[in-house]
């Protein structure tokens, strides 16, 4: 009741010119030692609305008209929030990434995009799955540095992982393990129309050139030693003639091939024994297995191939005598072996 001066609250009907006229640490409370470094007028941040009509200093929000030189002069973890322990490792100025535009005029740290002026040595320093995104579980297996594939040009200046292309160090991939990446999801898998391979590894045919790295899927030389348990006609049936183009594809029977029906245990190698498999002449040497070429129930007569005038490929003898026909076939006429008496079994006429 007017008996003391204590307890009076100054009524700031409006900021009286410059707050520091009174708030100088003598006439009234001034900036404490922990105050952010600034020469701005007090009421730029301590406004009528955010300080309960100038009755408290609390609630003031620093107005970053522009970054004050170096943000870290305040954002050092003491005066104002500094980098947390999980912050990416960098010595760059804060406002290189935390810009006026991407942080709502410096009112939040969220939205900052790291500016990779250049890869900081080893990308994995940050991109380890903790500090920053690391390799996802489906990433191809590699020990190469990130920026050997994720380059400045193909990832929009390091703002995305998409678009990365490059040379993976295939020397680090164990032999026979190509499918761990080349499965059609992580990296290119079998092309449409590729010959059936089952569980075979890509590098069985697509060799590591120079012994260290695979740079292309072509040319690939078919390694038939890997498919000894697979029937020849699985590939050489006419469906894969575009595969292995340097050798004309997986060849099927030529147009003038002698009539055969491959059934049961019979296969191309019934007659094509020990072929080289690597050239147009790779089907030779051919030794006709007559027991394996009887057509699987479809009548094939000797004269089908051995009658003069037939144009089937092969070095078979061709003859025509005594009205030879399907009704009077070489063997069934009881002349030539095995049903007849003359010659050796399928190797000589007499």
Protein Blocks (a to p, Z undefined) as FASTA:
>chain_A
ZZafghiacddfbaehiaklmmnolmpccddfkbccdfbdfklmmcfklnggoiafghia
cddfbaehiaklmmnolmpccddfklccdfbdfklmmcfklnggoiafghiacddfbaeh
iaklmmnolmpccddfklccdfbdfklmmcfklnggoiafghpacdddfklpcghilmmm
mnolmpccddehiacekjacfklmmccehhlaccbfbdcdddfklmmmpcfklmmnopam
mgoklnopaadddfklccdddehjbcfklmmghifklafklmpccdddfklmnonopacd
fklmmgghiacecjbdcddeehiafklgfklnomaccklmgocehkafZZ
